[in-house]
Amino acid sequence: MALKKASLPVPRVQKEAVEVAALGGEVVVYGLGLADKLRFATWEGPRFSQMCEGLAVAVRDASGEPLWAAVDWDAWGGQHLEDALKLWQAVERVSGMSEAQVEKNLPDQRSDSP
């Protein structure tokens, strides 16, 4: 028997509050949706750019508005790398992505040339 829309659960986005002293308080990290997960799975740029894009999508203020654009996360993350990584780990966690899943989908950033 086919399902009826009324019997399906309402999709919910996972989210988590994260305290970041360098930002002056708590932000809310939202899980990535399918489109963003697929976009990041096929990302061909540098890892830090991927992180900046992900933070721009996922990190929001108390009213649910995105905190900054990717370019702003790039500038802030350059000064606060440990906190940027902490936020990215929260994005991975609430998005149901493991570091291994992210790494296997990223191109090798190492160079064999001197």
Residue pairs with C-beta under 8 A, 6 or more apart in sequence:
13 30
13 31
13 33
14 30
14 31
14 94
14 95
14 96
15 28
15 29
15 30
15 31
15 94
16 28
16 29
16 90
16 93
16 94
17 26
17 27
17 28
17 29
18 26
18 27
18 28
18 29
18 86
18 87
18 90
19 25
19 26
20 26
20 27
20 83
20 86
20 87
21 83
22 76
22 79
22 80
22 83
23 67
23 83
26 62
27 59
27 60
27 61
27 67
27 87
28 59
28 60
28 61
28 62
28 64
29 58
29 59
29 60
29 87
29 90
29 91
29 94
30 57
30 58
30 59
30 60
30 94
31 58
31 91
31 94
31 95
31 96
32 40
32 54
32 57
32 58
32 91
32 95
32 97
36 54
36 57
37 95
37 97
40 50
40 53
40 54
40 102
40 105
41 105
42 105
43 49
43 50
43 105
43 106
44 107
46 109
47 106
47 109
48 74
48 77
49 70
49 74
50 106
51 73
51 77
51 84
51 85
51 88
52 70
52 71
52 73
52 74
52 77
53 70
54 88
54 91
55 67
55 68
55 70
55 73
55 77
55 84
55 87
55 88
55 91
56 66
56 68
56 69
56 70
56 72
56 73
57 66
58 91
58 94
58 95
59 66
59 67
59 68
59 73
59 87
59 91
60 66
60 67
61 67
68 76
73 84
76 84
77 83
77 84
91 97
92 98
92 99
92 102
